[in-house]
């Protein structure tokens, strides 16, 4: 017997079965009554238990010692917590009554075996079964203080997956006995749940007075406020339990307590229409005029929720009808609550009261489309043509939203169909813009005029064409609209449709009589616009309807000029197939090949030459395509033209050869190439200057090194005065923008702008100028057509003693000619090893190390600590323009280069110890949501993030005793300098500004990322979501309130933009994302619907890499879970996500695109400098120059005899955003804004100039200020 029981206890099934076969009694037990099943159950031997059960052991056998408990094998397993074989016993053991009530569930609860309790409950165990002493499993768990078991027993069987602490569950169930025991074990009555609520909050919510009294008696804080500021009194008021409210107030609850959104208990009661609570609170002194963050009083909320009795009671207690800028009548009208509107008007509310936007209740009702409310307001003296802040009438609001019946109603009440806003938009303009065909028809039937123009000169037909509303265009044409009506700058509807690439609209216009030959004020036909914007299908349609491929603008520019300049091969081929003349020049003789040479489009040049374009054609000033290519440094184009037998020694009217042009611009590689093809280095210009003389005059060391070897010294004359030669350029602008009262802009095409012919020698300003210049942002709805180059020569006379000018394409900070000659030219002797010095391009360093600062750029420093180089080494350091690289850094939206790219050498060199590189940058950190990262490239084609492995605390160790001052991280931030620590040199370093991003290595074990900028944003990666360790990032970009208000007003609110990087990565298991809800949704969720019925929209953009985001609405396919003012959901792919609270759900994506475009602009720090020059006594020229890393003394203006008259401090400007110049006082522009642009788009590290001709009205001695 003893051996059998030992085998059962040890789990040796084979040995136990052998004993049974040999005749041992399977039910035999030891002196304590424990048989083999008891012992195997206690030790958890699953196979032994199953074997004994199948062999016929009696399951009900009880022990002998603990007779009072009658322990079976299941009891013993429950006591021991053995869970591995419960299922076996439970399936063999049916429900039965246990002696004296000591069930296995009781035993497991007593011993705190949570998993056993859960398993038994799931398999039908009865937790209500008491012992003969009246104790249930819950009672023994409470007595033993097993809180987790207590919570499970209390909560088991309730709906949902609530995870509340035991005291909260007792409060919810109004179980005072359980609550009392729990408080006896833990006397803290204010224990918090995961959502931040106390048990008293729960009791108030479920209206459980007994537990509430117990909690308060035990010291619960009646004014406890979690993060959102909601007190128990707020909850009781919202639930409408008067006795609970009275209890809380009697125990000291603050009647005027406010939530995070400044709601009082009275607001909560009014929102849910609890009249008794409102009456009680008001009797006890609740503040009736308290306002929420958005200015709503309790009366506003009662009106919004259509609670008539609540409104009556509030008015009875003297609630203000005119509270804040938005009266209760406005709210009720917007919500469409007719009874509330009637009651308010009956009580004296004004039907013409204005809100902060000067809108009346009729405006609100019209916008929301509530006809009955609007009719009642009109019947009660509401002004039908009341004007809001921007002169919008209720008819404008109804037309914008497409509310047909309301438009009819307003017209029937004599609304003016031609009332114009401050921007000149009539209701018909608005309806046409929104594409509301039926609304437009009703307006036309109501005598709305089609000929009305906005202040920008657009008819309703122009507007419909701009936005591609085909049905509206067709309707307007049927009603007699002129398809050739000339609007702003002579633009016809066809011009506008083509500019915005609306093919169907263009087809409709030309089929209805639209003239494909019509010209704008500058002579542009629709085909010019299509050619410039590469709209091949539109161009084909225009050509099919007779448009001329050789149509010329006022300056002689043809569509082929524009297509060639933009590098559009398909468009060029189409135009040539339609007999476009490849040799046709403009007024200054520029052919398409000249423009192609300027831009460097070799493929287009090859097409033009094959079609007969002459490489010998010269402009009016004598510039050939080869001159232009040499000037702009396009070496591939130079090679191509030379292969086509272009004259290498052709001269301009002032005697410049292509070699002169290349030498003037400092293009060493092109100089070398021209010499190889027979260029004459001894040719001189009309003023006797050779290419070598120009290079010496301008200080191009590498060009001098190449030319001095082939130039006769006698010819190398440097005249005291040197005329710089520039190819002609064009200044044509066509503005096709149209918006409601907003300024428009033209994009800067970075073409060298020339003001006229020879500039006279320097002369001082005859008079000081009064400059009142203001720069302000303009956020246009649609961009204007970029300017087009034109060709007028400019030669600038420079005095011999003036500073050396730098041409446009020469990067003076690059310190870098690109020919092999520059690799040996240096300003430091190779035998010297300075410890502290400056450098131009390179320096020598040996075992002593060195600290070298850039001579031409303040803040650039390279530190090579001692004993870092294994041998004497030449360190090179160059700043490179991104456009010079074959593969620039891959920047996504919202990212931008913070400085020029730095090239270091020797590339791939490994140092013995870390070295330090400090690079100045010009990035602004915006609203604190941006950061700087460093990218590195080993070969110029692949870029990756450089991670500093060394912190500031090891800098002294890195310096290795070197006497060099290193500033702290905070000081570097103030000076805008980025420090890089590395043990090797890649080919390139790039400093990039981007939105803050948290990243980490995530492996198969899973992980979590939380945004530091927006802590509520979180990404959870479950196990096996990825199969190997990869670096994943999380970005959260908040939406500034001022930007949202400026762009969308109160039409929608948005959460932060959340991105999981890298995008388009698929996960093996869905990852979890948490995003804060939009503010308006947190304050007042509009509905509880799903899919298309909810105003809360989840937007997603899966596009990755450098491609622009494409937002889609995925609300209907993604389930959202709400908790803690956040939305939670899962996704299988990394992407950008965005929550929008947009009542007009169909426009959520449109609003998102509009806001996103502004949000992604990269901020920089720049200076504005104003230069001035007088031409006559009272007429002069201004040049506004926006600088990033440019040098003031290197600007072209200082060498054209301009004087600096104003300079700003560092100002934050946004990449790609337009800047506008405004003159005031006695300063008047000579030409109109339509003839000469007064705005330019800021582009970092490029020339940002705006020339303006001005006239001084009064010949007074005035002062200069900015």
JOZI-V237309 format. One record per backbone hydrogen bond with DSSP energy under -1.0 kcal/mol. CO is the residue of the C=O (numbers start at 1). NH is the residue of the N-H. E is the energy in kcal/mol with one decimal. If there is no record, write none. Layout:
<<CO/NH/E> <CO/NH/E>>
This chain:
<<1/5/-2.4> <2/6/-2.2> <3/7/-2.2> <4/8/-2.2> <5/9/-2.4> <6/10/-2.3> <7/12/-2.2> <11/13/-1.4> <12/16/-1.9> <13/17/-2.6> <14/18/-2.0> <15/19/-1.9> <16/20/-1.9> <17/21/-2.6> <18/22/-1.8> <19/24/-2.2> <20/23/-1.7> <25/28/-1.8> <30/33/-1.8> <32/64/-1.9> <32/65/-1.3> <34/30/-1.8> <35/39/-2.3> <36/40/-2.5> <37/41/-2.4> <38/42/-2.3> <39/43/-1.7> <40/44/-1.1> <40/45/-2.1> <44/46/-1.1> <45/49/-2.4> <46/50/-2.5> <47/51/-2.7> <48/52/-2.6> <49/53/-2.3> <50/54/-2.4> <51/55/-1.3> <52/57/-2.2> <53/56/-1.2> <65/67/-1.4> <66/69/-1.6> <66/70/-1.5> <71/63/-1.4> <72/76/-2.3> <73/77/-2.4> <74/78/-2.2> <75/79/-2.6> <76/80/-2.6> <77/81/-1.2> <77/82/-1.9> <85/89/-1.6> <86/90/-3.3> <87/91/-2.4> <89/93/-1.4> <98/101/-2.2> <99/102/-1.4> <100/132/-1.3> <101/103/-1.9> <103/107/-2.1> <104/108/-2.8> <105/109/-2.4> <106/110/-2.3> <107/111/-1.9> <108/113/-2.5> <112/114/-1.3> <113/117/-2.4> <114/118/-2.5> <115/119/-2.4> <116/120/-2.7> <117/121/-2.5> <118/122/-2.2> <119/123/-1.1> <120/125/-2.7> <121/124/-1.5> <126/129/-1.0> <131/134/-2.0> <135/131/-2.2> <136/140/-2.1> <137/141/-2.0> <138/142/-2.5> <139/143/-2.5> <140/144/-2.1> <141/146/-2.5> <145/147/-1.4> <146/150/-2.5> <147/151/-3.0> <148/152/-2.1> <149/153/-2.7> <150/154/-2.7> <151/155/-2.5> <152/156/-1.6> <155/158/-2.0> <165/169/-2.0> <166/170/-2.5> <167/171/-2.1> <168/172/-2.3> <169/173/-2.3> <170/175/-2.6> <174/176/-1.2> <175/179/-2.3> <176/180/-2.6> <177/181/-2.0> <178/182/-2.6> <179/183/-2.5> <180/184/-1.6> <181/185/-1.8> <182/186/-2.7> <193/196/-1.7> <197/193/-2.0> <198/202/-1.6> <199/203/-2.7> <200/204/-2.4> <201/205/-2.2> <202/206/-2.4> <203/208/-2.4> <207/209/-1.0> <208/212/-1.8> <209/213/-2.8> <210/214/-2.2> <211/215/-3.0> <212/216/-2.5> <213/217/-2.5> <214/218/-1.7> <215/220/-2.5> <216/219/-1.6> <221/224/-1.4> <226/229/-1.9> <228/260/-3.0> <231/235/-1.7> <232/236/-2.8> <233/237/-2.5> <234/238/-2.2> <235/239/-2.3> <236/240/-1.6> <236/241/-1.4> <241/245/-2.3> <242/246/-2.7> <243/247/-2.5> <244/248/-2.5> <245/249/-2.5> <246/250/-2.5> <247/251/-1.5> <248/253/-2.5> <249/252/-1.5> <254/257/-1.1> <259/262/-2.1> <261/293/-1.9> <263/259/-1.5> <264/268/-1.7> <265/269/-2.3> <266/270/-2.5> <267/271/-2.3> <268/272/-1.3> <269/274/-2.1> <273/275/-1.3> <274/278/-2.3> <275/279/-2.8> <276/280/-2.4> <277/281/-3.0> <278/282/-2.6> <279/283/-2.2> <280/284/-1.4> <281/286/-2.5> <282/285/-1.5> <292/295/-2.0> <296/292/-1.9> <297/301/-1.9> <298/302/-2.5> <299/303/-2.3> <300/304/-2.6> <301/305/-2.3> <302/307/-2.5> <306/308/-1.0> <307/311/-2.1> <308/312/-2.7> <309/313/-2.4> <310/314/-2.4> <311/315/-2.6> <312/316/-2.2> <313/317/-1.3> <314/319/-1.8> <315/318/-1.8> <327/331/-1.7> <328/332/-2.7> <329/333/-2.5> <330/334/-2.4> <331/335/-2.3> <332/336/-1.1> <332/337/-2.0> <336/338/-1.3> <337/341/-2.1> <338/342/-2.8> <339/343/-2.4> <340/344/-2.7> <341/345/-2.6> <342/346/-2.5> <343/347/-1.6> <344/349/-2.5> <345/348/-1.5> <350/353/-1.2> <355/358/-2.3> <357/389/-2.4> <359/355/-1.5> <360/364/-1.6> <361/365/-2.6> <362/366/-2.4> <363/367/-2.5> <364/368/-2.1> <365/369/-1.1> <365/370/-2.1> <369/371/-1.1> <370/374/-2.3> <371/375/-2.9> <372/376/-2.2> <373/377/-2.4> <374/378/-2.5> <375/379/-2.2> <377/382/-2.1> <383/386/-1.3> <388/391/-2.1> <390/422/-2.1> <392/388/-2.4> <393/397/-1.7> <394/398/-2.5> <395/399/-2.5> <396/400/-2.5> <397/401/-1.7> <398/403/-2.1> <402/404/-1.3> <403/407/-2.1> <404/408/-2.4> <405/409/-2.4> <406/410/-2.6> <407/411/-2.4> <408/412/-2.6> <409/413/-1.2> <410/415/-2.1> <411/414/-1.7> <416/419/-1.2> <421/424/-1.7> <423/455/-2.5> <425/421/-1.6> <426/430/-2.0> <427/431/-2.7> <428/432/-2.5> <429/433/-2.4> <430/434/-2.1> <431/436/-2.2> <435/437/-1.3> <436/440/-2.2> <437/441/-2.3> <438/442/-2.2> <439/443/-2.3> <440/444/-2.4> <441/445/-2.6> <442/446/-1.3> <443/448/-2.2> <444/447/-1.7> <454/457/-2.1> <457/488/-1.0> <458/454/-2.0> <459/463/-2.0> <460/464/-2.6> <461/465/-2.3> <462/466/-2.4> <463/467/-2.0> <464/469/-2.3> <468/470/-1.4> <469/473/-2.4> <470/474/-2.7> <471/475/-2.2> <472/476/-2.7> <473/477/-2.4> <474/478/-2.2> <475/479/-1.8> <476/481/-2.5> <477/480/-1.6> <482/485/-1.6> <487/490/-2.1> <488/491/-2.0> <489/521/-3.7> <491/487/-3.3> <492/496/-1.8> <493/497/-2.7> <494/498/-2.4> <495/499/-2.7> <496/500/-1.9> <497/502/-2.7> <498/501/-1.8> <501/503/-1.1> <502/506/-2.2> <503/507/-2.7> <504/508/-2.2> <505/509/-2.5> <506/510/-2.4> <507/511/-1.9> <508/512/-1.1> <509/514/-3.2> <510/513/-1.0> <515/518/-1.2> <520/523/-2.0> <522/554/-2.6> <524/520/-2.4> <525/529/-1.3> <526/530/-2.4> <527/531/-2.6> <528/532/-2.3> <529/533/-2.2> <530/535/-2.5> <534/536/-1.3> <535/539/-2.6> <536/540/-2.6> <537/541/-2.0> <538/542/-2.4> <539/543/-2.7> <540/544/-2.0> <541/545/-1.3> <542/547/-2.4> <543/546/-1.6> <548/551/-1.2> <553/556/-1.9> <555/587/-2.7> <557/553/-1.7> <558/562/-1.5> <559/563/-2.6> <560/564/-2.4> <561/565/-2.5> <562/566/-2.2> <563/568/-2.3> <568/572/-2.5> <569/573/-2.5> <570/574/-2.1> <571/575/-2.6> <572/576/-2.6> <573/577/-2.1> <575/580/-1.7> <576/579/-1.6> <581/584/-1.0> <586/589/-2.3> <588/620/-3.2> <590/586/-1.6> <591/595/-1.4> <592/596/-2.3> <593/597/-2.3> <594/598/-1.9> <595/599/-1.9> <596/600/-2.0> <596/601/-1.4> <600/602/-1.4> <601/605/-2.0> <602/606/-2.5> <603/607/-1.8> <604/608/-2.6> <605/609/-2.6> <606/610/-2.3> <607/611/-1.3> <608/613/-2.7> <609/612/-1.8> <619/622/-1.9> <621/653/-2.5> <623/619/-2.1> <624/628/-2.0> <625/629/-2.5> <626/630/-2.3> <627/631/-2.3> <628/632/-2.3> <629/634/-2.0> <633/635/-1.4> <634/638/-2.0> <635/639/-2.5> <636/640/-2.1> <637/641/-2.7> <638/642/-2.3> <639/643/-2.0> <640/644/-1.2> <641/646/-2.2> <642/645/-1.6> <647/650/-1.0> <652/655/-1.8> <654/686/-2.2> <656/652/-1.6> <657/661/-2.2> <658/662/-2.5> <659/663/-2.5> <660/664/-2.6> <661/665/-1.6> <662/667/-2.1> <666/668/-1.4> <667/671/-2.1> <668/672/-2.4> <669/673/-2.0> <670/674/-2.8> <671/675/-2.1> <672/676/-1.7> <673/677/-1.1> <674/679/-2.4> <675/678/-1.5> <680/683/-1.1> <685/688/-2.0> <689/685/-1.8> <690/694/-2.0> <691/695/-2.3> <692/696/-2.5> <693/697/-2.4> <694/698/-2.3> <695/699/-1.0> <695/700/-2.0> <699/701/-1.1> <700/704/-2.2> <701/705/-2.3> <702/706/-1.5> <703/707/-2.7> <704/708/-2.7> <707/710/-1.5> <707/711/-1.3> <712/715/-1.2> <712/716/-1.1> <715/717/-3.1> <722/798/-1.0> <732/788/-2.6> <739/741/-1.7> <747/787/-1.2> <788/732/-2.1> <795/759/-1.4> <796/724/-1.5> <799/802/-1.3> <811/814/-1.8> <819/822/-1.6> <820/823/-1.1> <821/825/-1.1> <829/832/-1.4> <835/851/-3.6> <837/853/-2.2> <839/855/-2.5> <841/877/-2.9> <843/875/-3.0> <845/873/-3.2> <846/849/-1.9> <847/867/-3.0> <850/864/-3.2> <851/837/-1.6> <852/862/-2.7> <853/839/-1.8> <857/860/-1.5> <860/854/-2.8> <861/918/-3.1> <862/852/-2.6> <863/916/-2.3> <864/850/-2.5> <868/912/-3.0> <873/845/-2.4> <875/843/-2.0> <876/905/-1.9> <878/903/-3.3> <880/901/-1.5> <881/884/-1.7> <882/885/-1.7> <889/891/-1.2> <892/895/-2.0> <896/993/-3.2> <898/922/-3.1> <901/880/-3.6> <902/989/-2.7> <903/878/-2.6> <905/876/-1.5> <906/909/-1.5> <909/985/-1.4> <915/982/-2.1> <916/863/-3.2> <917/980/-3.2> <918/861/-2.2> <919/978/-3.1> <922/1165/-2.7> <925/928/-1.8> <929/996/-2.6> <931/994/-2.4> <933/992/-3.1> <934/946/-3.6> <935/990/-2.4> <936/944/-2.2> <937/987/-1.4> <937/988/-1.9> <944/936/-2.9> <951/954/-1.5> <952/955/-1.4> <954/958/-2.2> <955/959/-2.5> <959/962/-1.1> <962/964/-1.8> <968/972/-2.2> <969/973/-1.9> <970/974/-1.8> <971/975/-1.9> <972/977/-2.2> <976/921/-2.8> <978/919/-2.8> <980/917/-2.6> <982/915/-3.1> <983/911/-3.1> <985/908/-3.0> <988/937/-2.0> <989/902/-2.3> <990/935/-3.3> <991/898/-3.2> <992/933/-2.5> <993/896/-1.7> <994/931/-3.0> <998/1034/-2.8> <1000/1032/-2.4> <1002/1030/-2.3> <1003/1006/-2.1> <1004/1024/-3.3> <1007/1021/-3.0> <1009/1019/-2.8> <1014/1017/-2.5> <1017/1011/-2.1> <1018/1074/-2.4> <1019/1009/-2.7> <1020/1072/-2.6> <1021/1007/-2.4> <1022/1025/-1.7> <1025/1068/-2.9> <1030/1002/-3.3> <1032/1000/-2.0> <1033/1061/-2.1> <1034/998/-2.5> <1035/1059/-2.1> <1037/1057/-2.4> <1040/1044/-2.2> <1041/1045/-2.6> <1042/1046/-2.2> <1043/1047/-2.3> <1044/1048/-2.8> <1045/1049/-1.1> <1048/1051/-1.9> <1053/1141/-3.0> <1057/1037/-2.5> <1058/1137/-3.6> <1059/1035/-2.7> <1061/1033/-2.9> <1065/1134/-2.3> <1071/1131/-1.9> <1072/1020/-3.0> <1073/1129/-1.9> <1074/1018/-1.6> <1075/1127/-3.2> <1078/1082/-2.1> <1079/1083/-2.2> <1080/1084/-2.1> <1090/1093/-1.9> <1091/1094/-1.0> <1095/1142/-2.9> <1097/1140/-2.7> <1098/1114/-2.7> <1099/1138/-2.0> <1100/1112/-2.3> <1101/1136/-2.5> <1104/1107/-1.1> <1112/1100/-2.6> <1114/1117/-1.0> <1121/1128/-3.3> <1123/1126/-1.3> <1125/1077/-2.4> <1126/1123/-2.2> <1127/1075/-2.4> <1128/1121/-2.6> <1129/1073/-2.9> <1131/1071/-2.7> <1132/1067/-3.1> <1134/1064/-2.5> <1135/1060/-2.1> <1136/1101/-2.2> <1137/1058/-2.7> <1138/1099/-3.6> <1139/1055/-2.6> <1140/1097/-3.6> <1141/1053/-1.5> <1143/1145/-1.6> <1144/1147/-2.1> <1145/1148/-1.4> <1147/1151/-2.9> <1148/1152/-2.3> <1149/1153/-2.5> <1150/1154/-2.1> <1151/1155/-2.6> <1152/1156/-3.0> <1153/1157/-1.9> <1155/1159/-2.1> <1156/1160/-1.9> <1158/1161/-1.0> <1162/1215/-2.9> <1163/924/-1.7> <1164/1213/-2.7> <1166/1211/-3.2> <1167/1187/-2.8> <1168/1208/-2.6> <1169/1185/-2.8> <1170/1205/-2.9> <1170/1206/-1.3> <1171/1183/-2.4> <1172/1203/-2.8> <1173/1181/-3.3> <1178/1256/-2.5> <1179/1175/-2.3> <1179/1176/-2.5> <1180/1254/-2.6> <1181/1173/-1.8> <1182/1252/-2.7> <1183/1171/-2.5> <1184/1250/-1.8> <1185/1169/-2.6> <1187/1167/-2.2> <1191/1194/-1.1> <1192/1195/-1.2> <1196/1199/-1.2> <1197/1200/-1.4> <1197/1202/-2.3> <1203/1172/-2.5> <1206/1170/-2.7> <1211/1166/-2.5> <1213/1164/-3.1> <1214/1217/-1.8> <1217/1242/-2.2> <1219/1240/-2.1> <1224/1227/-1.3> <1226/1257/-3.0> <1228/1255/-2.7> <1232/1235/-1.1> <1232/1236/-1.9> <1238/1221/-2.9> <1240/1219/-3.1> <1242/1216/-3.1> <1243/1246/-1.3> <1248/1186/-2.5> <1250/1184/-2.5> <1252/1182/-3.4> <1253/1230/-2.7> <1254/1180/-2.4> <1255/1228/-2.4> <1258/1260/-2.6>>
